[in-house]
Amino acid sequence: MSQANETFFTSVGCMDGRVQAAVAEFGKEKFGAQFPDTITEAGLVGKLSQDPVDQSLVDSIKFKLVDVSIGKHHSKGVIVHGHQECAGNPVDDEKHREDIRKSVEAIKSLVNASVPVIGAFVKRSIQNPSKWEIEEV
């Protein structure tokens, strides 16, 4: 269990380690939280945007998000993210943004407006391609 003074937000997105630091920093600033609870899967927003979506995947996310992150850690909000160069969802950037928007709606339906849900596309910085930056979608 978490300590009373610890604060969390929830990151729902791709497992790619290159983008995790950018998402964590963005979430800490956006929600004023110390720690990200991370729910990851290769190409997750691509999977959540499919019709029909895999119900076992939704059930797994719901348990981690609603029961644990929101219910036990009192998450202050959710960031649903995808990123450029995704091996698990190898689509162009515009399609990826569309998948993020659809996934945000799917996650919103799970949390029933109990916390804010924000979409984020993680992309390489034009000024420094070794850095990743966040674009809200």
Secondary structure by P-SEA (a helix, b strand, c coil): cccccbbbbbbbcccccccaaaaaaaaaaaccccccccccccaaaaaaacccccaaaaaaaaaaccccccccccccbbbbbcccccccccccaaaaaaaaaaaaaaaaaaacccbbbbbbbbbcccccccbbbbbcc
